Amino acid sequence: MKKLTQCLLLALLHANLGAAEALIVGGKSPDGRFEVVLEDGGTGYPVALIRNTQSKSILSDSIGGGYGNSVQVLSEEFNSKAAWSPDSTKVLIKTRGTKWSTNLALLQLRNGKFVEAELPDFYPAVLKDIGVASIYRRAFTSPLRWSDNSTVMLKLEGDCDLPGLKPEESRRWFEYEVTVDLAGKTKPVIKRLALKEHNG
């Protein structure tokens, strides 16, 4: 019995050590030089970091880190995801911000380090298309793919209440695809994928 208990404790220890770090879905850069990982940031919330694949040196500030305490759970695609530009100089990183939302950060390679660049807020255009003033509770943004080194497609989804309906009938779940030119030559293009009843 004592030996069995020791084996179980060792297994738990190894599981906990293994859970201290996880590669994010899509985390490897196309050229293989960089990777995006979730680590226990020491604050109780895992954070995302970009590092050199071979040397493991950290090449960015901490990204995200506002929700959840399990690296393994937060590394699942619904909670975190990375999408690299074809030339491996830019990466979009999704992390879980709250129970009801995700954060999306754009990082660009400059002088050997990845620094965060500002992204516009796409939700006002989505809400205008639906005809509502605000999100009800949920707002999740995910990177889908890059079509070239400056154009990326995102998915925006969440919930809202349509005006003029009874409260129990007004809730809707929306899904949109947004094409963004990060060079700023063209305006973002939004495409509605779904607007359906939602009781959550």
C-alpha positions, -999 to 999 in steps of 0.1 A, spaced: 0 0 0 28 24 9 45 17 -24 13 24 -43 9 57 -25 44 67 -34 38 59 -70 6 79 -71 24 109 -55 52 107 -80 27 106 -108 9 136 -95 42 155 -91 51 147 -127 17 158 -139 20 191 -120 55 197 -134 43 190 -169 14 214 -165 37 243 -157 41 250 -194 23 242 -226 26 252 -263 -3 272 -276 -22 259 -306 -5 273 -336 24 284 -314 53 273 -337 64 300 -362 65 290 -399 103 292 -400 106 272 -367 126 299 -349 99 310 -324 72 295 -303 43 308 -281 39 290 -248 17 294 -217 36 294 -185 27 298 -148 35 335 -144 39 333 -107 7 354 -101 -17 326 -101 -27 332 -137 -8 316 -166 7 340 -192 17 337 -228 53 343 -239 72 342 -271 106 326 -270 134 313 -291 127 276 -300 162 265 -295 177 286 -267 143 291 -249 152 327 -243 122 350 -237 115 374 -266 84 392 -254 67 407 -223 40 386 -207 7 384 -227 -27 379 -210 -29 363 -177 -62 374 -163 -82 342 -160 -79 306 -150 -51 288 -132 -46 256 -152 -20 258 -180 -32 227 -196 -69 238 -197 -60 273 -209 -38 259 -237 -68 244 -254 -78 261 -286 -110 277 -273 -90 295 -246 -57 304 -265 -44 303 -300 -16 318 -320 -15 327 -357 18 336 -373 23 357 -405 40 337 -433 73 355 -427 73 348 -390 77 385 -381 41 390 -367 19 369 -345 -16 372 -332 -21 357 -298 -55 349 -282 -56 344 -245 -85 341 -221 -92 375 -205 -122 367 -183 -148 339 -180 -168 357 -207 -141 371 -231 -108 366 -248 -80 391 -254 -62 394 -288 -27 408 -290 -6 416 -321 31 413 -317 58 423 -342 95 414 -344 117 445 -339 154 444 -332 153 408 -320 123 412 -297 85 409 -301 67 441 -292 29 447 -290 12 468 -316 -22 484 -313 -52 466 -328 -84 485 -337 -117 476 -319 -138 457 -344 -169 452 -323 -185 486 -329 -188 477 -366 -203 443 -358 -228 458 -333 -238 484 -359 -244 457 -385 -266 439 -360 -284 471 -350 -276 470 -312 -257 493 -289 -237 468 -269 -227 433 -262 -247 415 -235 -219 395 -218 -197 374 -240 -171 385 -266 -146 361 -280 -120 370 -307 -99 344 -325 -73 346 -352 -81 324 -382 -54 328 -408 -31 352 -426 -36 356 -464 -2 375 -467 22 392 -443 -1 422 -436 -37 408 -440 -53 386 -414 -87 371 -409 -103 370 -374 -135 355 -360 -156 375 -336 -184 359 -317 -206 368 -287 -240 376 -275 -263 406 -276 -300 416 -270 -321 427 -299 -342 458 -292 -380 457 -293 -384 421 -281 -394 406 -247 -363 399 -226 -368 361 -228 -369 364 -267 -342 390 -274 -309 372 -268 -289 364 -299 -255 347 -306 -235 364 -333 -205 351 -354 -185 373 -378 -154 370 -399 -133 402 -402 -106 407 -428 -80 432 -415 -53 450 -435 -27 458 -409 -9 480 -433 -39 503 -432 -44 505 -469 -80 493 -468 -108 493 -442 -116 461 -423 -142 440 -441 -168 423 -419 -189 393 -429 -218 379 -409 -216 341 -404 -245 337 -380 -271 355 -359 -292 330 -340 -313 326 -309 -293 321 -277 -305 313 -242 -272 314 -223 
